[in-house]
Structures are given as structure tokens and as C-alpha cells.
Amino acid sequence: MVSLTTNLASLTLSNPTILASGIMDEDAGSMKRILHGGAGAIVTKSIGMKPQEGYPNPTLVELEHGMLNAMGLPNPGIEAFGEELQSLKKVNAPIIGSIFGADISEFTALAKKMQDHGTHALELNMSCPHAKGYGVEIGSDAARVKTITAAVKNAVTIPIFVKLSPNLTDIVSIAKAAEQGGADGIVAINTVKAMKIDIELQMPVLANKRGGYSGSAIKPIGIRCVYDIFEQVDIPIIGVGGILTGKDALEYLMAGATAVQIGSGVYYHELTIFNNICQEMKQWMNAHGYSNIHEVIGVAHQ
């Protein structure tokens, strides 16, 4: 009997698949559908202090090997989103609240409100590649990452995971700073900063010009980041980027991830992707003599 049960700090997941932030996670109904589809946990839409409309259209385009988006962190604000979270209090899987802020006070205030609304953990989004003042500007500064993480850690009692950007010169040093600040885990990676130009219109496709690239094309980047971080930190890593199959998920686990997040894969394979990935993982593990998922984590480092 193959077990996919995994642990992230104090959280126990029935399987290592997690819905990534920004995909079908804006309301309680869609998040419940994801859980019914087999996800082991859910990360909410990134939520700020106040409602935010985001960038004008076009904000999303499908490319040859993935998706390019510049949404601009649209969200209803923490007060309105709290009503959705109240409807999730009876679900039997972890709900991880994603938050973004411009400074320590915003991050700590949001963290407290997310905890009050019943989330089981927090994801600190310090890595959006296209939101000025909220993303990589914060997440590329090791001192700020450490300080903000420490402040949030002191403000709440639930686990904290810090989401990092692949667009950094040295993602490992930022991961170490988050660990020093008291983070309970690292999420790697966010989308890759990219652009698409329409040669007929002779202009960038996205209204914001630059966006974040996700999908299968960025999986090798995510694998490398997880592998490098695993060798330098002692806290769990959640791998993200281009996971469409059970073999993709296993590759992240072998690199050192304890769990994986799935985003664009939902677009390509709909809600069945969570169960499908879990079944494919079990089949591979059974065929290769593994009975527990923890036996696979980090095996590529041996």
C-alpha cells in the first residue's frame, strides 16, 4: 500500500498536491470543487488590505509551452474575502491564505486577519514579477524578507511559507533569509518574468507589457531552484512550476520538495489533474519499490 501522506510544519496533507494561488481560489465554491477533485490543500488568491482591480485587459495569453499573465493582483480585499473563508471552516483539508503587502505593517495585519478567518497556514507572496511595490522588489532584498517573515511569525501562531521568485540572482540566499526569519517552509517558484510581442501589431501583447510565464516550459527552472534550496535550508520546500503529470511531481520531490503546487495544469487538464497525478505517483512508486512518499523526497541528492 503506497502512502502519499505528507507533512508541512504542523499541517498533514492526505497527498502532496496543492492548488497554487490564483487559480479557481477566489470564492468558497470553487475552492470546495478543487478539494473534491482530490487536492491535498489549497492556497487562496493573493489577498491585500483593500480591494484591487488589477491591470486592464489583455492580462492573459496562452503561448507555445505555457501561460503568460499580468493580472496585477486583483482581489476583493481581506474584509470581503473573509466571508469566503468563513464558508471553508468545515473542510477537511488545509487552507493556506496567500497575502501580499507593501510593508511590515500590511503583512502583519493581513496575517492576523487571515488567521482570525480560519486559515491553517499563510503564504507570503514576495515574488510577483509584475506588481510594482508588492513583489520582487521586496522578495529580492534578503534583509527585508527576513524582517517581514520574523514580524509575521511573531504576529500569528499558524505556519508561514514564503513564496520566492526565480527572477532573483541568488534565490538560495533569499530562502536562507526567510528561514532565519522563522519561516516554516519555502515555496519555489513563482512565475518567470517574460514578454510576448505581436509582430503584426508590433507591440507587446499584454497591457502591462511584461508578465509572469508559467507552465511546462519553466519546470526545469523550478527543479533547479528546489534542488539548490534543499541543500542549504532545513525547512520544507513546496515545489511549483510546470507540473502536469505524476512524473513531474516526482521530479520535484526528488529535488527536495515535500509537496507541490499545481496552477496552469488545472487549465490544461481541469479538476481531474489532482487525482490523476496522485494515481500516477502511486503507480510509479509501487513499480519502483517505494511505499511512502517521504522515501522519495530528496533522493536525487544521494
DRENTITI-646855 format. One record per residue (C-alpha): x, y, z. Coordinates in pm, 1 decimal, padded with zeros to 6 digits. Example, Ala and Ser with C-alpha at 12.3 -4.5 7.8 and 13.67 -1.06 7.14 Angstrom:
# DRENTITI-646855
<node <01230.0 -00450.0 00780.0>>
<node <01367.0 -00106.0 00714.0>>
This chain:
# DRENTITI-646855
<node <00000.0 00000.0 00000.0>>
<node <00156.9 00326.6 -00114.6>>
<node <00109.6 00629.2 00115.8>>
<node <00111.6 00982.8 -00024.5>>
<node <00051.8 01149.2 00312.8>>
<node <00296.5 01433.5 00371.0>>
<node <00361.4 01697.3 00636.2>>
<node <00430.5 02068.8 00611.1>>
<node <00521.6 02201.0 00956.5>>
<node <00209.5 02124.5 01165.1>>
<node <-00006.5 02052.9 00858.8>>
<node <-00086.1 01699.8 00744.9>>
<node <-00186.5 01657.9 00380.7>>
<node <-00353.8 01341.6 00252.0>>
<node <-00144.9 01384.3 -00062.9>>
<node <00124.0 01632.5 -00175.6>>
<node <-00079.5 01816.3 -00441.5>>
<node <-00180.6 02173.6 -00358.7>>
<node <-00377.2 02423.1 -00565.6>>
<node <-00146.4 02717.0 -00644.2>>
<node <-00254.0 03071.6 -00570.0>>
<node <-00452.6 03249.4 -00841.7>>
<node <-00637.9 02951.9 -00992.2>>
<node <-01004.6 02891.5 -00902.9>>
<node <-00948.2 03018.9 -00549.6>>
<node <-01141.2 03345.1 -00533.8>>
<node <-01455.7 03204.0 -00372.6>>
<node <-01550.3 02921.7 -00138.9>>
<node <-01749.2 02731.9 -00401.3>>
<node <-01462.4 02693.6 -00647.2>>
<node <-01218.7 02601.4 -00370.3>>
<node <-01452.5 02327.0 -00248.8>>
<node <-01467.2 02193.8 -00606.0>>
<node <-01087.9 02174.8 -00611.7>>
<node <-01084.6 01978.2 -00286.3>>
<node <-01348.4 01741.5 -00421.7>>
<node <-01118.5 01696.4 -00721.1>>
<node <-00853.9 01547.2 -00495.0>>
<node <-00618.4 01830.4 -00396.3>>
<node <-00442.2 01780.4 -00063.4>>
<node <-00461.9 02152.5 00021.0>>
<node <-00548.1 02489.4 -00129.9>>
<node <-00369.4 02823.4 -00148.1>>
<node <-00608.7 03116.2 -00179.8>>
<node <-00589.9 03402.9 -00421.2>>
<node <-00329.0 03655.2 -00304.5>>
<node <-00519.0 03899.8 -00085.1>>
<node <-00427.4 04257.5 00008.9>>
<node <-00558.5 04509.0 00258.6>>
<node <-00800.8 04674.6 00015.4>>
<node <-00991.2 04574.0 -00299.6>>
<node <-00778.2 04596.2 -00613.6>>
<node <-00896.6 04572.1 -00973.1>>
<node <-00565.4 04475.8 -01127.6>>
<node <-00442.2 04565.3 -01474.0>>
<node <-00665.4 04628.5 -01777.9>>
<node <-00707.1 04358.6 -02042.3>>
<node <-00539.3 04179.4 -02206.1>>
<node <-00398.0 04018.5 -01893.2>>
<node <-00353.7 03655.2 -02002.8>>
<node <-00233.8 03481.8 -02317.6>>
<node <-00157.7 03118.4 -02394.0>>
<node <00183.3 03066.3 -02554.3>>
<node <00352.5 02764.0 -02711.0>>
<node <00454.4 02599.9 -02384.2>>
<node <00268.3 02782.9 -02110.6>>
<node <00070.3 03083.1 -01997.8>>
<node <00180.7 03447.4 -01979.2>>
<node <-00012.1 03672.0 -01742.6>>
<node <-00002.2 04014.0 -01581.6>>
<node <-00314.9 04027.0 -01369.2>>
<node <-00196.1 04295.7 -01127.4>>
<node <-00301.8 04110.1 -00811.1>>
<node <-00678.3 04171.1 -00844.5>>
<node <-00859.4 04079.5 -00523.8>>
<node <-01160.4 04179.8 -00311.8>>
<node <-00956.8 04282.8 -00007.7>>
<node <-00926.6 04097.5 00320.2>>
<node <-01257.1 04211.2 00470.2>>
<node <-01470.3 04084.4 00182.0>>
<node <-01258.9 03771.6 00134.4>>
<node <-01306.7 03684.9 00499.6>>
<node <-01667.0 03595.4 00419.0>>
<node <-01546.9 03330.7 00171.9>>
<node <-01305.2 03188.4 00426.5>>
<node <-01581.6 03152.6 00683.2>>
<node <-01754.6 02911.5 00445.3>>
<node <-01445.8 02689.2 00439.6>>
<node <-01412.0 02630.1 00811.0>>
<node <-01559.9 02280.4 00792.8>>
<node <-01349.1 02146.0 00505.0>>
<node <-01116.0 01861.4 00598.1>>
<node <-00805.3 01985.7 00416.8>>
<node <-00564.0 02272.1 00490.9>>
<node <-00647.9 02616.8 00354.9>>
<node <-00337.7 02831.2 00308.4>>
<node <-00404.0 03205.1 00290.1>>
<node <-00187.0 03393.7 00040.5>>
<node <-00116.2 03757.0 00130.1>>
<node <00079.9 04044.6 -00020.7>>
<node <00169.6 04379.4 00127.0>>
<node <00385.1 04684.7 00075.4>>
<node <00548.6 04679.2 00418.6>>
<node <00568.4 04504.1 00755.9>>
<node <00250.5 04659.5 00892.3>>
<node <00040.8 04539.4 00596.9>>
<node <00183.9 04188.1 00607.3>>
<node <00128.6 04151.0 00982.2>>
<node <-00223.3 04297.5 00972.3>>
<node <-00321.5 04065.4 00686.4>>
<node <-00164.8 03767.1 00859.3>>
<node <-00366.0 03826.6 01175.8>>
<node <-00689.6 03865.4 00980.5>>
<node <-00623.4 03551.8 00775.9>>
<node <-00563.6 03355.8 01095.7>>
<node <-00878.1 03500.4 01254.1>>
<node <-01077.1 03389.6 00948.8>>
<node <-00964.2 03030.1 00999.2>>
<node <-00681.8 02966.3 00752.4>>
<node <-00447.6 02688.4 00860.2>>
<node <-00127.0 02848.4 00726.6>>
<node <-00001.5 03152.4 00538.2>>
<node <00183.8 03200.3 00211.0>>
<node <00372.3 03530.6 00197.9>>
<node <00375.6 03640.5 -00165.8>>
<node <00702.4 03831.4 -00201.4>>
<node <00762.8 03732.8 -00560.7>>
<node <00501.2 03863.1 -00806.7>>
<node <00708.5 03959.6 -01114.8>>
<node <00482.4 04241.1 -01236.3>>
<node <00317.3 04411.6 -00934.8>>
<node <00518.5 04723.3 -00854.0>>
<node <00589.1 04772.2 -00486.1>>
<node <00449.2 04434.9 -00380.9>>
<node <00655.4 04163.8 -00543.7>>
<node <01015.8 04106.0 -00636.9>>
<node <01116.4 04448.7 -00503.2>>
<node <01051.3 04305.7 -00156.4>>
<node <01149.6 03946.2 -00225.2>>
<node <01489.9 04031.7 -00371.4>>
<node <01609.2 04200.7 -00051.2>>
<node <01728.1 03937.4 00197.8>>
<node <01710.2 04177.6 00492.3>>
<node <01350.1 04275.2 00414.8>>
<node <01246.7 03913.5 00363.9>>
<node <01395.3 03818.2 00699.6>>
<node <01240.6 04116.2 00880.9>>
<node <00891.6 04073.9 00733.7>>
<node <00894.7 03699.3 00790.5>>
<node <01000.3 03747.2 01153.3>>
<node <00729.3 04009.8 01212.1>>
<node <00457.2 03783.1 01068.4>>
<node <00590.8 03486.9 01265.2>>
<node <00558.8 03688.4 01586.1>>
<node <00206.6 03801.2 01495.0>>
<node <00045.3 03460.2 01433.0>>
<node <00061.6 03100.7 01552.8>>
<node <-00003.8 02921.0 01222.9>>
<node <00276.0 02806.5 00986.4>>
<node <00428.8 03055.8 00742.8>>
<node <00553.6 02969.7 00394.6>>
<node <00747.6 03228.9 00191.6>>
<node <00699.4 03224.8 -00186.7>>
<node <01013.8 03315.8 -00380.7>>
<node <01090.5 03435.4 -00731.2>>
<node <01306.9 03258.1 -00992.2>>
<node <01398.4 03602.4 -01125.4>>
<node <01647.4 03654.8 -00843.1>>
<node <02023.1 03642.0 -00888.0>>
<node <02057.1 03416.7 -00581.9>>
<node <01731.6 03253.7 -00471.6>>
<node <01917.4 03040.1 -00216.0>>
<node <02030.9 03340.4 -00011.6>>
<node <01672.3 03468.5 -00000.2>>
<node <01546.9 03126.5 00108.7>>
<node <01805.2 03124.2 00387.6>>
<node <01693.5 03473.1 00494.6>>
<node <01332.0 03352.3 00514.6>>
<node <01443.8 03055.2 00724.2>>
<node <01639.1 03285.7 00955.5>>
<node <01324.6 03496.5 00992.8>>
<node <01134.5 03192.9 01120.0>>
<node <00962.8 03068.3 00804.8>>
<node <00816.5 02718.0 00833.2>>
<node <00866.7 02648.5 00464.1>>
<node <00972.1 02783.8 00125.5>>
<node <00755.9 02795.0 -00188.5>>
<node <00957.4 02784.1 -00510.9>>
<node <00892.7 02914.0 -00765.3>>
<node <00666.9 03198.0 -00874.2>>
<node <00631.4 03276.6 -01244.0>>
<node <00924.4 03377.2 -01465.7>>
<node <00930.7 03737.2 -01585.8>>
<node <00860.9 03735.0 -01960.9>>
<node <00709.0 03915.6 -02259.9>>
<node <00529.0 03836.5 -02585.3>>
<node <00521.5 04075.1 -02884.4>>
<node <00257.5 04061.8 -03157.3>>
<node <00458.8 04111.8 -03476.5>>
<node <00152.4 04226.8 -03674.7>>
<node <00054.6 04491.9 -03420.6>>
<node <00423.3 04549.0 -03345.1>>
<node <00360.9 04583.8 -02974.4>>
<node <00356.9 04376.4 -02654.1>>
<node <00051.9 04151.7 -02621.4>>
<node <-00015.1 04224.2 -02253.4>>
<node <-00149.2 04562.5 -02145.2>>
<node <00120.4 04568.4 -01877.3>>
<node <00381.0 04467.2 -02139.7>>
<node <00570.0 04238.2 -01900.1>>
<node <00414.6 03942.5 -01724.2>>
<node <00481.2 03613.5 -01549.3>>
<node <00533.9 03295.2 -01751.7>>
<node <00406.1 02964.3 -01612.3>>
<node <00354.3 02612.2 -01743.5>>
<node <00571.0 02324.6 -01858.2>>
<node <00844.7 02548.9 -02000.4>>
<node <00950.2 02667.3 -01654.4>>
<node <00966.4 02325.1 -01487.3>>
<node <01344.8 02285.5 -01530.1>>
<node <01391.3 02626.0 -01364.8>>
<node <01170.4 02525.4 -01073.3>>
<node <01350.6 02193.1 -01033.7>>
<node <01689.0 02367.3 -01022.5>>
<node <01569.2 02619.1 -00763.7>>
<node <01422.1 02349.9 -00536.7>>
<node <01735.8 02136.9 -00571.0>>
<node <01964.8 02427.1 -00478.2>>
<node <01748.2 02545.5 -00188.0>>
<node <01717.7 02192.6 -00044.4>>
<node <02093.8 02176.0 00002.5>>
<node <02101.0 02496.0 00208.0>>
<node <01787.1 02505.7 00425.7>>
<node <01634.6 02270.2 00682.1>>
<node <01268.2 02364.1 00638.5>>
<node <01023.0 02202.8 00391.6>>
<node <01003.5 02320.7 00032.5>>
<node <00687.5 02334.3 -00177.8>>
<node <00774.5 02297.5 -00545.8>>
<node <00583.5 02491.8 -00812.2>>
<node <00614.2 02532.2 -01186.6>>
<node <00505.4 02322.5 -01483.9>>
<node <00360.7 02022.4 -01301.7>>
<node <00121.9 01840.0 -01533.4>>
<node <00185.4 01472.8 -01452.6>>
<node <00276.8 01241.1 -01169.4>>
<node <00630.1 01216.7 -01307.3>>
<node <00660.9 01596.5 -01295.2>>
<node <00558.4 01591.1 -00929.6>>
<node <00802.8 01309.3 -00851.0>>
<node <01084.4 01505.1 -01012.1>>
<node <01018.3 01794.6 -00774.0>>
<node <01006.4 01557.2 -00477.3>>
<node <01337.5 01400.3 -00576.0>>
<node <01486.0 01750.4 -00599.6>>
<node <01378.7 01808.0 -00239.7>>
<node <01016.8 01926.0 -00234.2>>
<node <00784.5 01793.1 00035.5>>
<node <00472.7 01895.5 -00159.3>>
<node <00389.5 02052.7 -00496.0>>
<node <00154.5 02324.9 -00617.1>>
<node <-00042.7 02299.0 -00939.6>>
<node <-00163.2 02606.8 -01126.5>>
<node <-00165.8 02608.9 -01504.6>>
<node <-00215.0 02233.5 -01500.4>>
<node <-00575.9 02296.2 -01395.0>>
<node <-00622.3 02497.8 -01715.8>>
<node <-00486.8 02214.9 -01931.1>>
<node <-00635.7 01912.1 -01751.2>>
<node <-00919.5 02057.7 -01539.7>>
<node <-01002.9 01928.0 -01192.5>>
<node <-00907.3 01568.8 -01267.5>>
<node <-00539.7 01666.3 -01259.5>>
<node <-00504.8 01622.6 -00882.5>>
<node <-00637.4 01267.3 -00872.0>>
<node <-00454.4 01178.6 -01192.6>>
<node <-00120.8 01298.4 -01057.5>>
<node <-00170.9 01107.8 -00733.4>>
<node <-00258.8 00786.0 -00917.2>>
<node <00042.0 00821.5 -01147.9>>
<node <00269.7 00880.2 -00848.3>>
<node <00136.2 00570.7 -00670.8>>
<node <00184.3 00356.3 -00979.6>>
<node <00543.9 00470.9 -01025.2>>
<node <00628.9 00431.9 -00655.7>>
<node <00477.3 00084.1 -00642.7>>
<node <00670.4 -00021.9 -00953.1>>
<node <00996.8 00108.8 -00807.3>>
<node <00960.0 -00032.9 -00456.4>>
<node <00861.8 00282.5 -00266.3>>
<node <00584.7 00256.6 -00006.7>>
<node <00599.9 00605.7 00145.9>>
<node <00637.3 00943.5 -00019.6>>
<node <00899.8 01051.1 00234.8>>
<node <01131.8 00788.3 00086.6>>
<node <01131.6 00982.2 -00239.8>>
<node <01193.0 01333.5 -00104.1>>
<node <01546.1 01449.0 -00182.6>>
<node <01655.1 01114.3 -00325.7>>
<node <01834.0 01288.8 -00615.2>>
<node <02083.9 01431.4 -00364.1>>
<node <02210.5 01089.6 -00254.7>>
